C-alpha cells in the first residue's frame, strides 16, 4: 500500500458544507489515483474518474457562486477551465507515453489544484456566504 498523496485536515475547510464534502471526496479520489498509478492498475479509468469528478465539482462550485452573486465568479471560472485543461493535457500525455512510470507531472497538477485552488481561491468563496 502506497502512502496517500494528500491527507485531509481542517486547514482545507472553506466553510461551505457541500463544497467541503466534495473537496474531501476529491482528495480521496486523488489518493486512489496515486495508489493506482503506483501499482500500474486501472490508471486510465481512475484518471478519467478524477476528470469527471473535477468537472462535476467545478459545476457545483459555479452554481453556488452564481446563487450568491459572487463578485469573483468570472476569475474563478477561468481558473476552473485552466485546471481542467491542464489536467486533461497531462492525462493524455501520461496515457500516450510508453514509459508510464513517471506519474509526477499529473500528481503535480493535482497538488497545485488542492493546495492552490482550495486554500487560495475557494477559501475566498467562504466570505460570500457570510455577506448573504
Helices and strands as residue ranges (DSSP letters): G 10-12, H 17-39, H 43-67, H 73-96, H 104-111, I 112-122, H 123-131
